[in-house]
Amino acid sequence: MRMDVRFYRTEEGEEPAYEFIMGLQPKLRAKVYGTLELLSEVGSELRAPFSKSLSEGIFELRCQFGSDTVRVLYFFHKDRIVVLTNGFVKKTQKVPGDEIARAKRYRADYLRRVQ
């Protein structure tokens, strides 16, 4: 069952995860898109090293290319929708709490507007 991968869009029309991904170097961007393809194919069955559950329904898509470690946060909506919220270059072992909080805010906004 293929998943529909979407980018969260703010009311102002910004797409934080898309903008983050497009700002990456081409090879790293290609790696992220390859992992997104895998996510769309297997959905919630995607596990480490590609995906990890973080907190309260927020997940991280994990991509590594050379010494660069990139994370794109996402959540599931309904049966077949994955919504990408935001991304960052990981510099420490722990995912920054403000990034998780941002993903939760974006999810709340998304759910408020799609209902």
N, C-alpha and C positions, 0 to 999 in steps of 0.2 A: 504494500500500500504506500504509494508515493506521497510525500508530504509537500505542502505548498509553503515554500520559504518566502517570507515577506520581511520588508524593512519597516520598523516602527517609524511613523511620520508624526512630527509635532503639529500642532494647530497652525503654526507659522510655515509649515511645509518643509521643515528640515528633517533629514534622515540621518541621525547621528552615527548609526552603525555603517551605513553605506558611505558616508563621508569619511569615516575613519578608514574603512577598507580601501577606498579609492586613493587615500593619501599614503598608502604603503608602497614600498618599492615593488616593481613589477613581479619579481620572482616570489616574493612573500605574498603578494596579492593573489597570484595564481595558486599558491599553496592553500590560502584561505578559501578560495572558490572551489578547489578540489575537495576540501573537507566539508564545505557547505553542500556539495553534491552528494557526498556520502550521507550527511544528515538528512537530506531530502529523500534518499533511498531507504534508509532504515529507521528514521524518526527516533522515537523514544527508546529504541533498542541500541542506539549508539552508546558505546561505553569508552572507558579509558583505553588507549591514551588520547582519544579524540574528543571526548566529552566527559563532563563531571557535573554532578548536582552540587549546587552551592548552598542555597537557602530558600526555603519556602517557594519551590517551583521555579526558581531561577537556575539556569544551567550555564556552563561555560563551554564554548567550542574552543578547543586547544590546538594551536598550530605552532610548529617550530620550524625555523629555517635557519640553519647555521646557528649563530649565537642569539638570534632574535626569537623571542617568545611572545606570541600574540594571543590575546583572548577576545572572543566576541561573545557577549552575554545574550541569552535568549530565553523565551518561555514558549510553552505550548498553549494553543487556543483551540477549543473544540477538538474534533477528532484528528484533523489532518493539517492544521496550520501551525507553523513555527514562526515566531516573530522575533527578529533580531533587534536588540535594543541599543547597545553601545559596545564599544571596543576599546582596548588599550594595549599598550606594550607592557608586558609584565616584567618588573624589575626585581621583585622579591618573591619569596616562597608563597606568601599569603596574598590572596586577592584583596585589593584595597576595599574596605567597607563602604567607602563613598561610591565606588563603582557598582556594588551590589544594590545600594540604596537608590542609585540613579535608575538602574534596571527596574526596580520595584515601582518607582514613581512613573516611569514610562509605561509599565504594564498597567498600572491603575488608570492612567490617562487613556491608554488604548482601549481598555475594557469599558470605560465610561462612554467613550465615543462610538464604539461599534455596537453596543447593545440596542 
